[in-house]
């Protein structure tokens, strides 16, 4: 009798605790669409930066733009942060295009 009572109490405790856990996770706010958009733009920009760095042609301002985007996002201005990240991505893509266009160009003849 005592064993079944202890087992029932333990089961009831588990049910109550699992119910509390579910309540906590439901109260967490979901990401806003602007925040999700920013995170996607930041991810793309960092990828473009890494690719440009891989061909040794990362432009000067890409890192500064990414830092500024992260600062804006920390303040909650996800729209401006997304724009800044998109600009950084564009610079990364332009850097890749420049590297491809000028591959093998070498130095001008008057330098030799």
C-alpha positions in Angstrom: 0.0 0.0 0.0 2.7 2.4 1.0 4.7 1.6 -2.2 1.7 2.3 -4.5 1.1 5.6 -2.6 4.8 6.6 -3.1 4.7 5.7 -6.7 1.5 7.7 -7.3 3.0 10.7 -5.5 6.1 10.5 -7.6 4.1 10.2 -10.8 2.0 13.2 -9.8 5.1 15.2 -9.1 6.5 14.4 -12.5 3.3 15.4 -14.2 3.3 18.7 -12.3 6.9 19.4 -13.1 6.6 18.6 -16.7 3.6 20.9 -16.9 5.6 23.7 -15.4 8.4 23.2 -17.9 5.9 23.4 -20.8 4.5 26.7 -19.4 7.9 28.3 -19.3 8.7 27.5 -22.9 5.4 28.8 -24.1 6.0 32.2 -22.4 9.3 32.8 -24.4 8.6 35.4 -27.1 8.9 34.2 -30.7 11.4 35.8 -33.0 9.9 38.7 -35.0 10.0 38.6 -38.8 12.4 41.6 -38.7 14.8 39.7 -36.4 14.6 36.6 -38.6 15.3 38.7 -41.7 18.3 40.3 -40.0 19.7 37.0 -39.0 19.4 35.7 -42.5 21.0 38.9 -43.9 23.8 38.7 -41.4 24.5 35.1 -42.2 24.7 35.8 -46.0 27.0 38.8 -45.3 29.4 36.8 -43.2 29.5 34.1 -45.9 30.3 36.7 -48.6 32.9 38.2 -46.3 34.6 34.8 -45.8 34.5 34.0 -49.5 36.1 37.4 -50.3 38.7 36.8 -47.7 39.3 33.4 -49.2 40.4 34.9 -52.4 42.4 37.6 -50.5 40.2 40.4 -51.7 38.1 41.4 -48.7 37.2 45.0 -49.0 38.0 47.4 -46.1 34.5 48.3 -45.0 32.8 44.9 -44.8 33.9 44.2 -41.2 32.9 47.7 -40.2 29.5 47.3 -41.7 28.9 43.9 -40.0 29.9 45.4 -36.7 27.5 48.3 -37.2 24.7 45.9 -38.1 25.3 43.9 -34.9 25.2 47.1 -32.9 21.9 48.1 -34.5 20.4 44.7 -33.8 21.5 44.8 -30.2 19.5 48.0 -29.9 16.5 46.3 -31.5 16.6 48.2 -34.8 16.4 45.1 -37.0 15.3 46.9 -40.1 18.4 49.1 -40.2 20.6 46.2 -39.2 19.2 44.2 -42.1 20.0 47.0 -44.5 23.5 47.3 -43.2 24.1 43.6 -43.4 22.8 43.6 -47.0 25.3 46.4 -47.9 28.1 44.3 -46.4 26.9 41.3 -48.4 26.9 43.4 -51.6 30.4 44.5 -50.9 31.5 40.9 -50.4 29.9 39.9 -53.7 31.5 42.9 -55.4 34.9 41.9 -54.0 34.5 38.4 -55.3 33.6 39.7 -58.8 36.6 42.1 -58.7 38.9 39.2 -57.8 37.6 37.1 -60.6 37.8 39.9 -63.1 41.3 40.8 -62.2 42.7 37.3 -61.7 46.0 37.0 -63.4 46.2 40.6 -64.4 49.6 41.1 -62.8 51.4 44.4 -62.5 51.8 46.9 -65.3 54.9 46.5 -67.5 56.5 49.7 -66.4 57.1 48.3 -62.9 59.5 45.7 -64.3 
